[in-house]
Amino acid sequence: MQTQQTITLFGTVSNSATSRISKNGRKYTAFGVAIISDRNHEAFHYNVVAFGKQGHFAKPFQTGTRIKLVVQAQSQPDNIATLPLLTAAFVRPVRPVATPPSPWFSI
């Protein structure tokens, strides 16, 4: 029995989610996401597809929404597009992390 490996990422939606139907009739939600590298703070852009229940959760995503994204490690590259294609196994919005006010700037 083979287990599916996944990768957890946090990112920002760069292209709003849209619902679509694949060539074989499956409904899915597609959106763009930008992932910021911890090493050099460079943004990497990906196209993401979410099927079934995960697609339902992704439908309301608008540009700028912070999300937690779990993708299949063996996602297939999209040979037509210039951006890699990832398949979401889990996707949810997350609240931005609030930083406490600095005591140096309080009045």
Secondary structure, 3 states (H helix, E strand, C coil): CCCCCEEEEEEEEEEEEEEEECCCCCEEEEEEEEEECCCCCCEEEEEEEEEHHHHHHHCCCCCCCEEEEEEECCCCCCCCCCCCEEEEEEEEECCCCCCCCCHHHCC
